Amino acid sequence: MKTRITFFLLMICAASWAQLPAADDIKTSKGPLKVQPLNHATLALTWDGKTIYADPYEGAKTFAGIAAPDLILITDIHGDHFDPATLEALDLSHAILIVPQAVADKMSEKLKAKAVIINNGQTISKLDISITALPMYNLPEAADAKHTKGRGNGYVLKMGGKSVYISGDTAGIPEMRSLKNIDVAFVCMNLPYTMDVPEAASAVLDFKPKVVYPYHYRGANGFSDTEAFKKLVNDKDKSIDVRLRNWYTIK
């Protein structure tokens, strides 16, 4: 009976993994950085024995087969970025939560006890990873915008000689366009919440990451055209590696 139960659980795990797009490896000076697309704005990075989650969303099932987090980055207060139910369902026994003040203000005392607050323009170091918080906001700026400047964070992570940019929900803001030496970028594109495909491509052509993943591309009217994004970028700069992955396989 135990053998049957074990086999059944292994099959469930395998089914969960089967839903995930393949992980990519990025070479660093301290071994590979594994990039695992997951769901909408959610991703996992594994490097030097550490596991990083960004914007955990839609339940612990999203992370089936992935190691428990050592570091969690949360970009904004909206439910597809700050999902308390998912956080409560995860194994946070060794996790540090990196959050903007606006997110910390909405946390339970239990989650807040694990949180380190970092706001736009600040840099901290955790687990041998440098973490810089960048602005993320809509253009034109307005008090009633879906994302106002100073509330949420984009992040630049530096590890093993590589720089990784996670945009969060943003337009093609000057702070993004002026980035330098980004090795891997995750760039959003969904109306009316962030920006459209041409604006995202224009921003990427300005800061020229070596590798870019379009993510967070489900909007009010369905999915953004990521193939069109790739074409706009590569028609003008073939050196940028645009990696299209399916961020919406997990149900």
C-alpha positions in Angstrom: 0.0 0.0 0.0 2.8 2.4 0.9 4.5 1.7 -2.4 1.3 2.6 -4.3 0.9 5.8 -2.3 4.5 6.8 -3.0 4.1 6.1 -6.7 0.9 8.2 -6.8 2.6 11.1 -5.1 5.6 10.9 -7.5 3.2 11.0 -10.4 1.5 14.1 -9.1 4.9 15.8 -8.7 5.8 14.8 -12.3 2.6 16.2 -13.6 3.2 19.5 -11.8 6.7 19.6 -13.3 5.4 18.8 -16.8 3.4 22.0 -16.8 6.5 24.2 -16.3 8.4 25.6 -19.2 12.1 24.4 -19.3 14.4 26.2 -17.0 17.4 28.1 -18.5 20.9 28.2 -17.2 23.0 31.5 -17.2 26.7 31.1 -16.5 28.1 33.1 -13.5 31.4 33.2 -11.8 29.9 31.0 -9.0 28.1 28.4 -11.1 24.9 28.5 -13.1 22.0 30.8 -12.4 18.9 28.7 -13.1 15.9 30.7 -14.4 12.5 29.1 -14.0 9.5 30.9 -15.5 6.4 30.1 -13.5 3.2 32.2 -13.6 2.5 35.7 -14.8 5.0 37.8 -12.8 6.2 34.8 -10.8 9.6 33.2 -11.3 12.2 31.2 -9.4 16.0 31.7 -9.6 18.4 29.2 -8.2 22.1 30.2 -7.7 24.9 29.0 -5.5 22.6 26.7 -3.4 20.1 29.5 -2.9 16.5 29.7 -4.2 14.9 33.1 -4.9 11.1 33.5 -5.6 9.7 36.7 -7.2 6.1 37.6 -6.6 4.7 34.2 -5.4 1.2 33.9 -6.7 -1.7 31.5 -7.0 -0.8 29.0 -4.4 2.0 26.6 -3.3 1.2 24.5 -6.4 3.0 27.1 -8.5 6.3 25.9 -6.8 5.8 22.1 -7.0 9.1 20.5 -7.3 11.1 23.7 -6.6 13.1 24.1 -3.4 11.8 26.2 -0.5 12.8 29.8 -0.8 15.8 31.5 0.8 14.8 34.9 -0.5 11.5 36.3 -1.7 11.1 39.5 -3.7 7.8 41.3 -3.7 7.3 44.2 -6.1 3.9 45.7 -5.3 0.7 45.5 -3.3 -1.6 44.2 -6.0 -2.8 40.6 -5.6 -0.8 39.2 -8.5 2.4 40.3 -6.8 1.6 40.3 -3.1 -0.5 37.2 -2.4 -0.6 36.6 1.4 -2.4 33.2 1.0 0.4 31.9 -1.2 3.0 33.2 1.2 1.3 31.5 4.1 1.2 28.2 2.2 4.9 28.2 1.5 7.7 26.9 3.6 9.1 30.2 4.9 11.3 28.7 7.6 14.5 30.0 6.0 13.1 32.8 3.9 13.9 36.5 3.9 11.1 38.6 2.3 12.3 41.7 0.5 9.5 44.2 0.2 8.6 47.9 -0.3 7.1 49.8 2.6 3.6 49.7 1.1 3.7 45.9 1.0 5.0 45.7 4.6 2.1 47.9 5.7 -0.3 45.2 4.5 1.4 42.2 6.0 0.3 40.1 8.9 2.6 40.3 11.9 3.9 36.8 11.1 5.0 37.8 7.6 6.2 41.2 8.7 8.6 39.5 11.1 10.4 38.0 8.1 10.4 41.1 6.0 13.2 43.5 5.1 11.9 46.8 3.8 13.8 48.4 0.9 12.5 51.4 -1.0 13.4 53.1 -4.3 17.0 53.9 -4.7 18.2 51.7 -1.8 20.7 48.8 -2.0 21.1 46.0 0.5 23.0 42.7 0.5 21.5 39.4 1.5 22.9 35.9 1.1 25.8 37.3 -1.0 23.3 38.9 -3.4 23.2 42.7 -3.9 19.6 43.9 -4.2 18.8 47.4 -5.5 15.2 48.7 -5.5 14.3 50.8 -8.6 11.1 52.8 -9.2 8.2 51.2 -11.1 5.3 53.4 -12.2 2.9 54.3 -14.9 3.4 57.2 -17.4 2.2 59.8 -17.5 2.5 60.1 -13.8 -0.8 60.8 -12.0 -2.1 60.5 -8.4 -4.8 58.0 -9.6 -2.5 55.8 -11.7 -2.6 52.1 -11.2 1.1 52.2 -10.1 2.4 55.4 -8.6 6.1 56.3 -8.3 7.6 55.3 -5.0 5.0 52.6 -4.0 6.4 49.5 -5.6 9.9 48.2 -6.5 11.6 46.9 -9.5 14.8 45.1 -8.5 18.3 44.7 -9.8 20.1 41.6 -8.4 23.9 41.2 -8.6 25.3 37.7 -8.1 28.3 35.8 -9.4 29.2 38.8 -11.6 25.8 38.9 -13.3 23.1 41.5 -13.1 19.4 40.6 -13.2 16.6 43.1 -13.6 13.0 42.4 -12.6 10.8 45.2 -13.8 7.7 44.8 -11.7 4.6 46.7 -13.1 5.9 49.7 -14.9 6.0 51.8 -18.1 9.2 52.3 -20.0 10.4 54.8 -17.4 13.7 56.7 -17.6 15.1 54.7 -14.7 14.6 51.5 -16.8 16.0 53.0 -20.0 19.1 54.3 -18.3 20.1 50.9 -16.9 23.6 49.6 -17.8 25.2 46.2 -18.0 22.1 44.1 -17.4 22.7 40.5 -18.2 19.1 39.2 -17.7 15.9 41.2 -17.7 12.3 40.4 -17.1 10.1 43.0 -18.7 6.3 43.4 -18.3 3.9 44.4 -21.1 0.2 44.4 -20.6 -2.4 47.1 -21.0 -3.9 48.9 -19.2 -1.7 48.0 -16.2 1.8 48.6 -17.5 2.9 49.3 -21.1 2.2 48.1 -24.6 4.6 46.0 -26.8 6.1 48.9 -28.8 6.9 50.8 -25.6 8.5 47.7 -24.0 10.6 47.1 -27.1 11.7 50.7 -27.2 12.8 50.6 -23.5 14.7 47.3 -24.0 16.5 48.8 -27.1 17.6 51.7 -24.9 19.1 49.6 -22.0 20.2 46.6 -24.1 20.1 43.6 -21.7 22.0 40.6 -23.0 18.9 38.4 -22.4 15.3 39.5 -22.0 12.3 37.6 -21.0 8.9 39.2 -21.7 6.7 38.3 -18.7 3.6 39.6 -17.0 1.9 39.9 -20.5 -1.7 39.0 -19.7 -3.8 42.2 -19.9 -7.4 43.2 -19.9 -7.9 42.0 -23.5 -5.9 38.8 -23.4 -2.2 38.2 -24.0 0.3 40.7 -25.5 1.9 39.7 -28.7 5.4 38.6 -27.5 6.4 37.5 -31.0 5.8 41.0 -32.1 8.0 42.2 -29.2 10.8 39.9 -30.3 10.6 41.1 -33.8 10.6 44.8 -32.8 13.7 44.3 -30.7 15.7 42.0 -33.0 14.9 44.0 -36.2 17.0 46.8 -34.6 19.4 44.8 -32.4 20.0 41.1 -33.2 22.5 40.9 -30.3 19.7 40.9 -27.7 18.6 37.4 -26.9 14.8 37.6 -26.6 13.5 34.4 -24.9 9.9 33.7 -25.3 8.5 31.3 -22.7 4.9 30.3 -21.7 4.2 31.9 -18.3 0.6 30.7 -18.2 0.9 26.9 -18.2 0.1 26.5 -14.5 -3.6 26.1 -13.7 
